[in-house]
Structure formats: C-alpha cells, structure tokens
Amino acid sequence: MPSLDDFSDITLLNEPLSKHTWLGVGGPAQYFIEPRNFDELRDVIRACHESETPIHILGSGSNILVRDEGVSGVVVHIKSENFSDISINGTEVRAQAGVLLSNLISRCIQEGLAGLESLAGIPGTIGGAIVGNAGGNSGEIGEFIKEVQVLTADGEIKTRSAEEISFSYRQSTITDLLVLEALFSLQQEDPDEISQRMRKIWIMKKATQPLSFQSAGCIFRNPRGTRAGALIEQAGLKGTRVGNVEISDRHANFFVTQPGATAEDILKLIDLTRSKVSEQHGIDLELEIKIW
C-alpha cells in the first residue's frame, strides 16, 4: 500500500489555505497534496486511510472558511486543470470533479444543451456543487444528474445512480468522500435561446451580488419561506463590519473581506448576524459555507 511519503513531489508542507479559498483567509494545511490524475488521487486517499490521517477535500474553495489555526492532516486539492475533462454524447454530458461550473455551462450552451444555464453565476467546481446541490431561483444541479461516480474514504470507486441519491435544498445524500465525475442528462435546444436565458440570470446576479469583491457564495442557508439576506437586511446589518470583514451593502447574505481580514473576524460577524436575526425574527440561521 502507498504511504504519504510516496507523494513528496506533489506535497506542500504548511501551505497557507488563504491562497486557495475565495474568502482569502485561513491558516495552513499540515499537508497540502495536489494529485495529477485519478490513480494518484486514489492512492493518496488509500494512504490516508491506512495511516488514519485526517483528510479534507478542497475544490475551488468557494464555500469554505478555514480557521486561522489551519488544518491538521491532509488537504487534497482537486486542482481544476488536472480533473477537467468534459465529454458529450447526444444530450448526455460527462464531467470530471474539477470542472468549473461556469466552464461546464459554457460548453453545454455551445453544444445546444439546455438545463445547466439556470446555474449561471454560481461559483465552484461540479464536485462540490453536486454534494451541496448548488442552485438558485432558476433551478438546482441535482435536477440534471443521471449518475455520479464517487471515491469512498478507503479509496474504492463506486457509481451512484440518480435513483440512489436524494437532492434537497443545498444538500444531497452523497456521503462518500468525494465526487469523481458526474453524468448529466440535458435537453437539446437552440444555443441562442439558452444563451439569452443565461444572460438574464447573469445580469440579475451581477446587479444584486458583490461579484467583483473578495467574497464566497452565500454565508447562510435560506430558512423555509424566507430569505437569509432579507432577514439580515431587516435587522439593519448591511454594511456592518468586524475587523476587515463586512456584510455586503449589495446583498446581505455575502461577506466581503478586505486585506488583513482573518477567519476570526468572519466567525465573529457570523455570530453577530445570527444573534441579531434571532433576536429580531426568532429564526436561527444555518450556515451554507463549511468551516474547517
């Protein structure tokens, strides 16, 4: 069996995770490993399993908040360029875990395949998007899944059919370590019409979200029947600042980080926001981002 020592050429020690997350904060990873292909990825996972080393999977880092003290064990980075194959057969599209959602949408529009354009403007790679059932007002990624290939914690590859997976608001029943690739079932349509729909969604997001600033996706999940951003705004928190982090004055469910921001700043602002919203509305906000 492979050991972690076998991967020294693709391993960085104490790599700052602030360089690899959209929020731009967070301490180092004890071991930061970037597999170059699926075989190497599987061997790294098996080595971690054998040595009982804690493991975290990192894609584009769009929904991750890393604490200032960093992460012990191994962070496996699914680097986009190493896992970015897309293949198309009729109306079925197969994409690897590192494919950026934006790139997949563009490719599908070029081929006249409709469905995924409803996800325009959502950051991240498809691996994380599927596990978290990324979506918005216009649809969710789980609607288009036909099957998903996953890697288990002990390094086994398995295929999960759509019938085996339940998708709900910002979550799925996929509990395996990571998604390797997915097969999407889409519909043939005129590329110009698909592109026009995507542009409308993109223009709306650009007008209401701080896309040009250093931020992640939404911080909190929308409670049933209402929107987290609206609750935060009604609590008078737009523009509220802790250290070098502030609640966006464009969309209150986005936190914007400035140079010098820390994870502790963000955590304090999360606590403040939850407290104020609970006090005013009696609603406990749940996090949409993951905290390491």
Secondary structure, DSSP 8 states (H G I E B T S, - for coil): ---GGGGGGGEEEEEEGGGGSTT----EEEEEE--SSHHHHHHHHHHHHHHT--EEEESS-TTEE--TT-EEEEEEE--GGGS--EEEETTEEEEETT-BHHHHHHHHHHTTEESGGGGTT--SBHHHHHHTT-EETTEEGGGGEEEEEEE-TTS-EEEEEGGG--EETTEES--SSEEEEEEEE-EE--HHHHHHHHHHHHHHHHHHS-TTSSB-S-SB---TTS-HHHHHHHTT-TT-EETTEEE-SS-TT-EEE-TT--HHHHHHHHHHHHHHHHHHH-----BSSEE-
